Amino acid sequence: MTYTSVEVRPQQAHVRGTSVAVEIELDVTSRMPHVPPHVTVTAQCDGQHDNGDAFWMNLSRAQPGDHKVDTIELFGVRSLDEAPARCDLTLSLSKGATQPARYCYEHGATRAGRCS
């Protein structure tokens, strides 16, 4: 799998406060099994931590060349008081087939790599 885009968007949480939507686009590079891996997203935003799973069963039997998109909400239950200024994200494949990918959300934009 290759991540083609990772975007972080602060949004109004369902209960109160602010949550974070993480949209992930990826290209499948090898045939996925019937019970596929999923992507675990771990975020540290302004000192608070949360994690969630993306592509839960969405990659079942995916073929090389398939393009997939999923969005997960973090901090939906334990919301942030305001939109985060900075988030460090780590994306890990559940079956460990690839190295974790790191992304940084800062100044309203998401980029590959750790926040400095």
The first five atom37 places (N, CA, C, CB, O) and aatype in JSON, in Angstrom:
{
  "aatype": [12, 16, 18, 16, 15, 19, 6, 19, 1, 14, 5, 5, 0, 8, 19, 1, 7, 16, 15, 19, 0, 19, 6, 9, 6, 10, 3, 19, 16, 15, 1, 12, 14, 8, 19, 14, 14, 8, 19, 16, 19, 16, 0, 5, 4, 3, 7, 5, 8, 3, 2, 7, 3, 0, 13, 17, 12, 2, 10, 15, 1, 0, 5, 14, 7, 3, 8, 11, 19, 3, 16, 9, 6, 10, 13, 7, 19, 1, 15, 10, 3, 6, 0, 14, 0, 1, 4, 3, 10, 16, 10, 15, 10, 15, 11, 7, 0, 16, 5, 14, 0, 1, 18, 4, 18, 6, 8, 7, 0, 16, 1, 0, 7, 1, 4, 15],
  "atom_mask": [
    [1, 1, 1, 1, 1],
    [1, 1, 1, 1, 1],
    [1, 1, 1, 1, 1],
    [1, 1, 1, 1, 1],
    [1, 1, 1, 1, 1],
    [1, 1, 1, 1, 1],
    [1, 1, 1, 1, 1],
    [1, 1, 1, 1, 1],
    [1, 1, 1, 1, 1],
    [1, 1, 1, 1, 1],
    [1, 1, 1, 1, 1],
    [1, 1, 1, 1, 1],
    [1, 1, 1, 1, 1],
    [1, 1, 1, 1, 1],
    [1, 1, 1, 1, 1],
    [1, 1, 1, 1, 1],
    [1, 1, 1, 0, 1],
    [1, 1, 1, 1, 1],
    [1, 1, 1, 1, 1],
    [1, 1, 1, 1, 1],
    [1, 1, 1, 1, 1],
    [1, 1, 1, 1, 1],
    [1, 1, 1, 1, 1],
    [1, 1, 1, 1, 1],
    [1, 1, 1, 1, 1],
    [1, 1, 1, 1, 1],
    [1, 1, 1, 1, 1],
    [1, 1, 1, 1, 1],
    [1, 1, 1, 1, 1],
    [1, 1, 1, 1, 1],
    [1, 1, 1, 1, 1],
    [1, 1, 1, 1, 1],
    [1, 1, 1, 1, 1],
    [1, 1, 1, 1, 1],
    [1, 1, 1, 1, 1],
    [1, 1, 1, 1, 1],
    [1, 1, 1, 1, 1],
    [1, 1, 1, 1, 1],
    [1, 1, 1, 1, 1],
    [1, 1, 1, 1, 1],
    [1, 1, 1, 1, 1],
    [1, 1, 1, 1, 1],
    [1, 1, 1, 1, 1],
    [1, 1, 1, 1, 1],
    [1, 1, 1, 1, 1],
    [1, 1, 1, 1, 1],
    [1, 1, 1, 0, 1],
    [1, 1, 1, 1, 1],
    [1, 1, 1, 1, 1],
    [1, 1, 1, 1, 1],
    [1, 1, 1, 1, 1],
    [1, 1, 1, 0, 1],
    [1, 1, 1, 1, 1],
    [1, 1, 1, 1, 1],
    [1, 1, 1, 1, 1],
    [1, 1, 1, 1, 1],
    [1, 1, 1, 1, 1],
    [1, 1, 1, 1, 1],
    [1, 1, 1, 1, 1],
    [1, 1, 1, 1, 1],
    [1, 1, 1, 1, 1],
    [1, 1, 1, 1, 1],
    [1, 1, 1, 1, 1],
    [1, 1, 1, 1, 1],
    [1, 1, 1, 0, 1],
    [1, 1, 1, 1, 1],
    [1, 1, 1, 1, 1],
    [1, 1, 1, 1, 1],
    [1, 1, 1, 1, 1],
    [1, 1, 1, 1, 1],
    [1, 1, 1, 1, 1],
    [1, 1, 1, 1, 1],
    [1, 1, 1, 1, 1],
    [1, 1, 1, 1, 1],
    [1, 1, 1, 1, 1],
    [1, 1, 1, 0, 1],
    [1, 1, 1, 1, 1],
    [1, 1, 1, 1, 1],
    [1, 1, 1, 1, 1],
    [1, 1, 1, 1, 1],
    [1, 1, 1, 1, 1],
    [1, 1, 1, 1, 1],
    [1, 1, 1, 1, 1],
    [1, 1, 1, 1, 1],
    [1, 1, 1, 1, 1],
    [1, 1, 1, 1, 1],
    [1, 1, 1, 1, 1],
    [1, 1, 1, 1, 1],
    [1, 1, 1, 1, 1],
    [1, 1, 1, 1, 1],
    [1, 1, 1, 1, 1],
    [1, 1, 1, 1, 1],
    [1, 1, 1, 1, 1],
    [1, 1, 1, 1, 1],
    [1, 1, 1, 1, 1],
    [1, 1, 1, 0, 1],
    [1, 1, 1, 1, 1],
    [1, 1, 1, 1, 1],
    [1, 1, 1, 1, 1],
    [1, 1, 1, 1, 1],
    [1, 1, 1, 1, 1],
    [1, 1, 1, 1, 1],
    [1, 1, 1, 1, 1],
    [1, 1, 1, 1, 1],
    [1, 1, 1, 1, 1],
    [1, 1, 1, 1, 1],
    [1, 1, 1, 1, 1],
    [1, 1, 1, 0, 1],
    [1, 1, 1, 1, 1],
    [1, 1, 1, 1, 1],
    [1, 1, 1, 1, 1],
    [1, 1, 1, 1, 1],
    [1, 1, 1, 0, 1],
    [1, 1, 1, 1, 1],
    [1, 1, 1, 1, 1],
    [1, 1, 1, 1, 1]
  ],
  "atom_positions": [
    [[0.83, -1.18, 0.0], [0.0, 0.0, 0.0], [0.88, 1.24, 0.0], [-0.95, 0.0, 1.2], [1.95, 1.28, 0.6]],
    [[0.38, 2.24, -0.69], [1.05, 3.52, -0.71], [0.04, 4.59, -0.33], [1.67, 3.81, -2.1], [-1.03, 4.69, -0.94]],
    [[0.36, 5.4, 0.67], [-0.52, 6.51, 1.04], [-0.33, 7.62, 0.02], [-0.22, 7.02, 2.49], [0.79, 8.1, -0.18]],
    [[-1.4, 8.02, -0.63], [-1.31, 9.09, -1.62], [-1.69, 10.44, -1.03], [-2.19, 8.79, -2.8], [-1.28, 11.48, -1.54]],
    [[-2.46, 10.43, 0.05], [-2.87, 11.68, 0.69], [-3.35, 11.4, 2.11], [-3.98, 12.38, -0.14], [-4.05, 10.43, 2.36]],
    [[-2.96, 12.26, 3.04], [-3.46, 12.24, 4.4], [-3.79, 13.68, 4.75], [-2.42, 11.6, 5.42], [-2.93, 14.56, 4.69]],
    [[-5.05, 13.92, 5.12], [-5.49, 15.28, 5.44], [-6.17, 15.29, 6.8], [-6.46, 15.82, 4.36], [-7.0, 14.44, 7.09]],
    [[-5.8, 16.26, 7.63], [-6.41, 16.45, 8.95], [-7.31, 17.67, 8.87], [-5.32, 16.62, 10.06], [-6.91, 18.72, 8.36]],
    [[-8.53, 17.53, 9.39], [-9.48, 18.65, 9.43], [-10.14, 18.71, 10.8], [-10.55, 18.5, 8.31], [-10.88, 17.8, 11.16]],
    [[-9.89, 19.77, 11.57], [-10.65, 19.95, 12.81], [-12.12, 20.18, 12.46], [-10.08, 21.13, 13.65], [-12.44, 20.8, 11.45]],
    [[-13.01, 19.67, 13.31], [-14.44, 19.83, 13.07], [-15.18, 19.85, 14.41], [-14.99, 18.68, 12.16], [-14.61, 19.49, 15.44]],
    [[-16.42, 20.27, 14.38], [-17.25, 20.28, 15.58], [-17.51, 18.84, 16.01], [-18.6, 21.03, 15.33], [-17.96, 18.02, 15.21]],
    [[-17.21, 18.52, 17.27], [-17.46, 17.18, 17.8], [-18.96, 16.98, 17.97], [-16.73, 16.97, 19.15], [-19.71, 17.95, 18.08]],
    [[-19.4, 15.73, 17.99], [-20.82, 15.42, 18.11], [-21.41, 15.9, 19.42], [-21.04, 13.95, 17.97], [-22.55, 16.36, 19.45]],
    [[-20.66, 15.8, 20.5], [-21.18, 16.17, 21.82], [-20.88, 17.64, 22.1], [-20.58, 15.28, 22.92], [-21.79, 18.45, 22.23]],
    [[-19.62, 17.97, 22.18], [-19.17, 19.34, 22.4], [-17.7, 19.4, 22.06], [-19.43, 19.81, 23.88], [-17.05, 18.36, 21.95]],
    [[-17.16, 20.58, 21.9], [-15.74, 20.72, 21.61], [-15.4, 20.42, 20.17], [0.0, 0.0, 0.0], [-16.24, 20.5, 19.27]],
    [[-14.14, 20.06, 19.97], [-13.61, 19.84, 18.62], [-13.07, 18.43, 18.49], [-12.5, 20.86, 18.31], [-12.38, 17.93, 19.38]],
    [[-13.39, 17.79, 17.38], [-12.79, 16.5, 17.04], [-11.9, 16.73, 15.82], [-13.89, 15.4, 16.77], [-11.82, 17.84, 15.29]],
    [[-11.25, 15.67, 15.38], [-10.34, 15.75, 14.24], [-10.73, 14.66, 13.24], [-8.85, 15.58, 14.69], [-10.76, 13.48, 13.58]],
    [[-11.04, 15.07, 12.01], [-11.29, 14.12, 10.93], [-9.97, 13.88, 10.2], [-12.4, 14.65, 9.94], [-9.27, 14.82, 9.84]],
    [[-9.64, 12.61, 10.0], [-8.44, 12.25, 9.27], [-8.87, 11.48, 8.02], [-7.45, 11.39, 10.16], [-9.39, 10.37, 8.11]],
    [[-8.66, 12.1, 6.84], [-8.99, 11.45, 5.57], [-7.71, 10.86, 4.99], [-9.65, 12.46, 4.57], [-6.7, 11.54, 4.84]],
    [[-7.79, 9.57, 4.66], [-6.63, 8.84, 4.13], [-6.98, 8.3, 2.76], [-6.2, 7.7, 5.09], [-8.0, 7.63, 2.59]],
    [[-6.13, 8.58, 1.79], [-6.25, 7.98, 0.46], [-5.04, 7.1, 0.26], [-6.35, 9.08, -0.67], [-3.92, 7.46, 0.62]],
    [[-5.27, 5.91, -0.32], [-4.15, 5.01, -0.57], [-4.37, 4.26, -1.87], [-3.97, 4.03, 0.59], [-5.49, 4.11, -2.35]],
    [[-3.27, 3.8, -2.41], [-3.28, 2.94, -3.58], [-2.82, 1.56, -3.14], [-2.37, 3.51, -4.72], [-1.83, 1.42, -2.43]],
    [[-3.56, 0.56, -3.56], [-3.23, -0.83, -3.24], [-2.13, -1.28, -4.2], [-4.49, -1.76, -3.35], [-2.26, -1.12, -5.42]],
    [[-1.05, -1.84, -3.66], [0.08, -2.26, -4.49], [0.22, -3.78, -4.59], [1.35, -1.68, -3.94], [0.97, -4.28, -5.42]],
    [[-0.52, -4.51, -3.74], [-0.5, -5.96, -3.82], [-1.89, -6.49, -3.47], [0.58, -6.57, -2.87], [-2.68, -5.8, -2.82]],
    [[-2.17, -7.7, -3.89], [-3.48, -8.3, -3.64], [-3.74, -8.44, -2.14], [-3.59, -9.67, -4.33], [-2.89, -8.94, -1.4]],
    [[-4.92, -7.99, -1.72], [-5.28, -8.08, -0.3], [-6.05, -9.37, -0.04], [-6.13, -6.85, 0.13], [-6.82, -9.82, -0.88]],
    [[-5.83, -9.97, 1.12], [-6.53, -11.21, 1.47], [-8.0, -10.94, 1.81], [-5.84, -11.9, 2.64], [-8.43, -9.8, 1.92]],
    [[-8.75, -12.02, 1.96], [-10.16, -11.93, 2.32], [-10.34, -11.19, 3.65], [-10.78, -13.33, 2.41], [-11.23, -10.35, 3.78]],
    [[-9.48, -11.49, 4.63], [-9.5, -10.76, 5.9], [-8.29, -9.82, 5.84], [-9.44, -11.75, 7.17], [-7.18, -10.21, 6.22]],
    [[-8.51, -8.6, 5.38], [-7.4, -7.69, 5.11], [-6.91, -6.97, 6.37], [-7.81, -6.68, 4.07], [-7.58, -6.98, 7.4]],
    [[-5.77, -6.34, 6.27], [-5.31, -5.49, 7.36], [-6.14, -4.2, 7.39], [-3.81, -5.17, 7.21], [-6.89, -3.91, 6.46]],
    [[-6.0, -3.46, 8.46], [-6.59, -2.12, 8.53], [-5.48, -1.17, 8.94], [-7.82, -2.07, 9.54], [-4.38, -1.6, 9.31]],
    [[-5.76, 0.12, 8.88], [-4.77, 1.13, 9.23], [-5.12, 1.71, 10.6], [-4.7, 2.24, 8.14], [-6.21, 2.25, 10.78]],
    [[-4.21, 1.6, 11.54], [-4.4, 2.22, 12.85], [-3.76, 3.6, 12.82], [-3.77, 1.34, 13.99], [-2.59, 3.76, 12.47]],
    [[-4.56, 4.6, 13.18], [-4.1, 5.98, 13.21], [-3.97, 6.41, 14.66], [-5.07, 6.93, 12.43], [-4.94, 6.38, 15.42]],
    [[-2.77, 6.81, 15.05], [-2.51, 7.32, 16.39], [-2.17, 8.79, 16.26], [-1.36, 6.52, 17.09], [-1.33, 9.18, 15.45]],
    [[-2.83, 9.62, 17.07], [-2.61, 11.07, 16.99], [-2.28, 11.65, 18.35], [-3.84, 11.76, 16.42], [-2.84, 11.25, 19.37]],
    [[-1.36, 12.58, 18.34], [-1.08, 13.4, 19.51], [-1.3, 14.83, 19.05], [0.4, 13.16, 20.08], [-0.53, 15.38, 18.26]],
    [[-2.37, 15.43, 19.57], [-2.73, 16.79, 19.18], [-2.69, 17.68, 20.41], [-4.14, 16.84, 18.53], [-3.45, 17.49, 21.36]],
    [[-1.8, 18.65, 20.39], [-1.65, 19.6, 21.5], [-1.59, 18.88, 22.85], [-2.82, 20.6, 21.5], [-2.21, 19.31, 23.83]],
    [[-0.83, 17.78, 22.9], [-0.61, 17.07, 24.16], [-1.65, 16.02, 24.51], [0.0, 0.0, 0.0], [-1.49, 15.33, 25.51]],
    [[-2.71, 15.87, 23.73], [-3.71, 14.84, 23.99], [-3.58, 13.73, 22.95], [-5.15, 15.45, 23.97], [-3.21, 13.98, 21.8]],
    [[-3.88, 12.5, 23.38], [-3.73, 11.32, 22.52], [-5.08, 10.7, 22.19], [-2.81, 10.29, 23.18], [-6.0, 10.72, 23.0]],
    [[-5.17, 10.13, 20.99], [-6.32, 9.31, 20.61], [-5.87, 8.42, 19.46], [-7.56, 10.2, 20.21], [-4.86, 8.69, 18.81]],
    [[-6.62, 7.36, 19.22], [-6.34, 6.49, 18.07], [-7.64, 5.89, 17.56], [-5.33, 5.37, 18.47], [-8.65, 5.84, 18.26]],
    [[-7.58, 5.43, 16.32], [-8.74, 4.8, 15.69], [-8.28, 3.97, 14.51], [0.0, 0.0, 0.0], [-7.11, 4.01, 14.13]],
    [[-9.2, 3.21, 13.95], [-8.88, 2.32, 12.82], [-9.58, 2.79, 11.56], [-9.28, 0.88, 13.15], [-10.77, 3.1, 11.58]],
    [[-8.84, 2.83, 10.47], [-9.37, 3.17, 9.15], [-9.34, 1.93, 8.27], [-8.56, 4.34, 8.51], [-8.56, 1.01, 8.51]],
    [[-10.17, 1.92, 7.25], [-10.24, 0.83, 6.27], [-10.59, -0.51, 6.92], [-8.91, 0.71, 5.53], [-10.09, -1.55, 6.5]],
    [[-11.45, -0.49, 7.94], [-11.87, -1.71, 8.6], [-12.68, -2.54, 7.6], [-12.71, -1.41, 9.9], [-13.82, -2.18, 7.3]],
    [[-12.13, -3.6, 7.11], [-12.72, -4.52, 6.12], [-12.93, -3.87, 4.74], [-14.05, -5.04, 6.63], [-13.47, -4.52, 3.85]],
    [[-12.52, -2.62, 4.55], [-12.68, -1.96, 3.24], [-11.64, -2.41, 2.22], [-12.59, -0.46, 3.42], [-11.79, -2.13, 1.03]],
    [[-10.62, -3.1, 2.67], [-9.58, -3.55, 1.75], [-9.74, -5.02, 1.36], [-8.21, -3.32, 2.36], [-8.88, -5.58, 0.68]],
    [[-10.82, -5.64, 1.79], [-11.04, -7.05, 1.51], [-10.98, -7.31, 0.0], [-12.4, -7.5, 2.08], [-11.74, -6.74, -0.79]],
    [[-10.07, -8.19, -0.36], [-9.88, -8.62, -1.75], [-9.54, -7.48, -2.71], [-11.11, -9.32, -2.23], [-9.78, -7.6, -3.91]],
    [[-9.0, -6.39, -2.19], [-8.57, -5.3, -3.07], [-7.43, -5.79, -3.96], [-8.11, -4.06, -2.23], [-6.65, -6.66, -3.58]],
    [[-7.36, -5.23, -5.14], [-6.38, -5.63, -6.14], [-5.37, -4.52, -6.38], [-7.07, -6.02, -7.45], [-5.67, -3.35, -6.13]],
    [[-4.17, -4.86, -6.86], [-3.19, -3.83, -7.2], [-3.82, -2.81, -8.15], [-1.93, -4.46, -7.83], [-4.5, -3.17, -9.11]],
    [[-3.58, -1.54, -7.87], [-4.13, -0.47, -8.69], [-5.41, 0.13, -8.13], [0.0, 0.0, 0.0], [-5.83, 1.2, -8.56]],
    [[-6.06, -0.56, -7.17], [-7.28, -0.01, -6.56], [-6.92, 1.23, -5.74], [-8.0, -1.07, -5.67], [-5.88, 1.26, -5.07]],
    [[-7.78, 2.23, -5.8], [-7.62, 3.47, -5.02], [-8.72, 3.48, -3.96], [-7.7, 4.75, -5.94], [-9.9, 3.35, -4.3]],
    [[-8.35, 3.64, -2.71], [-9.31, 3.59, -1.6], [-9.21, 4.87, -0.77], [-9.08, 2.34, -0.72], [-8.13, 5.45, -0.62]],
    [[-10.36, 5.3, -0.22], [-10.42, 6.48, 0.63], [-11.26, 6.15, 1.86], [-11.02, 7.71, -0.14], [-12.31, 5.52, 1.74]],
    [[-10.79, 6.58, 3.03], [-11.57, 6.41, 4.26], [-11.31, 7.62, 5.15], [-11.21, 5.08, 4.99], [-10.22, 8.21, 5.11]],
    [[-12.3, 7.99, 5.95], [-12.17, 9.08, 6.9], [-12.57, 8.58, 8.28], [-13.03, 10.3, 6.48], [-13.62, 7.95, 8.43]],
    [[-11.75, 8.86, 9.27], [-12.09, 8.5, 10.64], [-12.11, 9.76, 11.5], [-11.08, 7.45, 11.22], [-11.48, 10.76, 11.17]],
    [[-12.84, 9.68, 12.59], [-12.92, 10.8, 13.53], [-12.15, 10.43, 14.79], [-14.39, 11.15, 13.86], [-12.4, 9.39, 15.41]],
    [[-11.22, 11.29, 15.18], [-10.5, 11.14, 16.42], [-10.94, 12.24, 17.38], [-8.96, 11.19, 16.18], [-11.41, 13.29, 16.95]],
    [[-10.8, 12.0, 18.65], [-11.22, 12.93, 19.69], [-12.73, 13.19, 19.63], [-10.46, 14.25, 19.55], [-13.18, 14.27, 20.0]],
    [[-13.49, 12.22, 19.18], [-14.94, 12.35, 19.13], [-15.58, 12.17, 20.49], [0.0, 0.0, 0.0], [-16.6, 12.81, 20.79]],
    [[-15.0, 11.31, 21.33], [-15.54, 11.06, 22.66], [-14.88, 12.01, 23.67], [-15.31, 9.58, 23.08], [-15.57, 12.72, 24.4]],
    [[-13.58, 12.02, 23.69], [-12.84, 12.94, 24.56], [-12.39, 14.11, 23.7], [-11.59, 12.24, 25.26], [-11.23, 14.18, 23.29]],
    [[-13.31, 15.02, 23.42], [-13.04, 16.09, 22.47], [-12.02, 17.09, 22.98], [-14.33, 16.81, 22.14], [-11.76, 17.19, 24.18]],
    [[-11.45, 17.82, 22.05], [-10.52, 18.89, 22.36], [-11.32, 20.16, 22.64], [-9.5, 19.12, 21.2], [-12.43, 20.32, 22.13]],
    [[-10.78, 21.04, 23.46], [-11.49, 22.28, 23.77], [-11.56, 23.23, 22.58], [-10.82, 22.98, 24.94], [-12.51, 24.0, 22.45]],
    [[-10.55, 23.17, 21.73], [-10.52, 24.03, 20.53], [-9.75, 23.31, 19.43], [-9.86, 25.41, 20.84], [-9.13, 22.27, 19.67]],
    [[-9.81, 23.86, 18.23], [-9.09, 23.26, 17.1], [-7.6, 23.17, 17.43], [-9.32, 24.08, 15.8], [-7.03, 24.15, 17.9]],
    [[-6.98, 22.03, 17.2], [-5.56, 21.88, 17.55], [-4.66, 22.72, 16.65], [-5.14, 20.41, 17.46], [-4.95, 22.93, 15.47]],
    [[-3.58, 23.2, 17.23], [-2.58, 23.93, 16.46], [-1.63, 22.97, 15.76], [-1.8, 24.89, 17.37], [-1.07, 23.27, 14.71]],
    [[-1.46, 21.78, 16.38], [-0.48, 20.82, 15.85], [-0.87, 19.41, 16.24], [0.93, 21.15, 16.37], [-1.28, 19.16, 17.37]],
    [[-0.73, 18.49, 15.3], [-0.98, 17.06, 15.55], [0.13, 16.25, 14.9], [-2.38, 16.63, 15.0], [0.48, 16.47, 13.74]],
    [[0.68, 15.31, 15.66], [1.59, 14.3, 15.12], [0.78, 13.04, 14.9], [2.82, 14.04, 16.08], [0.11, 12.57, 15.82]],
    [[0.81, 12.49, 13.68], [0.05, 11.29, 13.34], [1.0, 10.16, 12.96], [-0.93, 11.56, 12.18], [2.03, 10.39, 12.32]],
    [[0.64, 8.95, 13.38], [1.35, 7.75, 12.95], [0.33, 6.79, 12.38], [2.15, 7.1, 14.14], [-0.65, 6.46, 13.04]],
    [[0.55, 6.35, 11.14], [-0.32, 5.39, 10.48], [0.42, 4.06, 10.41], [-0.75, 5.87, 9.05], [1.52, 3.99, 9.86]],
    [[-0.2, 3.01, 10.96], [0.43, 1.69, 11.0], [-0.52, 0.66, 10.42], [0.84, 1.31, 12.45], [-1.72, 0.67, 10.74]],
    [[-0.01, -0.21, 9.58], [-0.8, -1.3, 9.04], [-0.92, -2.38, 10.1], [-0.18, -1.87, 7.73], [0.09, -2.77, 10.69]],
    [[-2.13, -2.87, 10.36], [-2.38, -3.8, 11.47], [-1.56, -5.07, 11.4], [-3.82, -4.15, 11.52], [-1.2, -5.63, 12.43]],
    [[-1.26, -5.54, 10.22], [-0.52, -6.8, 10.1], [0.98, -6.55, 9.97], [-1.02, -7.59, 8.89], [1.75, -7.48, 9.74]],
    [[1.39, -5.3, 10.12], [2.81, -4.97, 10.15], [3.54, -5.15, 8.84], [0.0, 0.0, 0.0], [4.76, -5.3, 8.84]],
    [[2.84, -5.13, 7.72], [3.48, -5.37, 6.42], [4.31, -4.18, 5.94], [2.43, -5.7, 5.39], [5.17, -4.34, 5.08]],
    [[4.06, -3.0, 6.48], [4.81, -1.82, 6.07], [5.28, -1.06, 7.32], [3.94, -0.9, 5.17], [4.75, -1.23, 8.41]],
    [[6.28, -0.24, 7.13], [6.77, 0.62, 8.21], [5.7, 1.67, 8.53], [8.12, 1.29, 7.83], [4.98, 2.09, 7.63]],
    [[5.6, 2.1, 9.78], [4.65, 3.17, 10.11], [4.98, 4.43, 9.3], [4.68, 3.47, 11.62], [6.14, 4.74, 9.04]],
    [[3.93, 5.15, 8.92], [4.08, 6.42, 8.2], [3.74, 7.54, 9.17], [3.17, 6.47, 6.92], [2.81, 7.43, 9.97]],
    [[4.5, 8.62, 9.1], [4.29, 9.73, 10.01], [3.88, 10.98, 9.23], [5.56, 10.0, 10.84], [4.38, 11.25, 8.14]],
    [[2.94, 11.73, 9.84], [2.44, 12.97, 9.23], [2.32, 14.04, 10.3], [1.08, 12.74, 8.53], [2.18, 13.74, 11.49]],
    [[2.37, 15.28, 9.86], [2.28, 16.42, 10.77], [1.19, 17.36, 10.27], [3.64, 17.16, 10.88], [1.15, 17.72, 9.09]],
    [[0.31, 17.76, 11.18], [-0.69, 18.8, 10.9], [-0.25, 20.03, 11.68], [-2.16, 18.34, 11.3], [-0.13, 19.99, 12.91]],
    [[-0.02, 21.11, 10.96], [0.46, 22.33, 11.58], [0.11, 23.5, 10.68], [2.0, 22.27, 11.84], [0.22, 23.39, 9.46]],
    [[-0.31, 24.61, 11.26], [-0.66, 25.81, 10.49], [-1.73, 25.53, 9.44], [0.59, 26.37, 9.82], [-1.71, 26.11, 8.36]],
    [[-2.68, 24.63, 9.77], [-3.8, 24.34, 8.88], [-3.5, 23.42, 7.72], [0.0, 0.0, 0.0], [-4.34, 23.25, 6.84]],
    [[-2.3, 22.81, 7.68], [-1.93, 21.94, 6.56], [-1.32, 20.64, 7.11], [-0.93, 22.65, 5.61], [-0.76, 20.61, 8.2]],
    [[-1.46, 19.57, 6.32], [-0.9, 18.27, 6.68], [0.24, 17.96, 5.72], [-1.98, 17.15, 6.63], [0.11, 18.13, 4.51]],
    [[1.37, 17.5, 6.27], [2.52, 17.14, 5.43], [3.12, 15.84, 5.95], [3.58, 18.27, 5.42], [2.93, 15.47, 7.1]],
    [[3.85, 15.16, 5.08], [4.54, 13.93, 5.47], [5.68, 14.27, 6.42], [5.08, 13.17, 4.22], [6.3, 15.33, 6.3]],
    [[5.94, 13.39, 7.37], [7.03, 13.56, 8.32], [6.53, 13.99, 9.68], [0.0, 0.0, 0.0], [5.36, 14.35, 9.85]],
    [[7.41, 13.95, 10.65], [7.09, 14.36, 12.02], [7.07, 15.87, 12.14], [8.09, 13.77, 13.02], [7.71, 16.58, 11.37]],
    [[6.31, 16.35, 13.11], [6.34, 17.77, 13.42], [7.7, 18.08, 14.07], [5.15, 18.18, 14.36], [8.24, 17.25, 14.8]],
    [[8.22, 19.25, 13.81], [9.52, 19.61, 14.39], [9.37, 20.31, 15.72], [10.31, 20.5, 13.43], [10.36, 20.68, 16.34]]
  ]
}
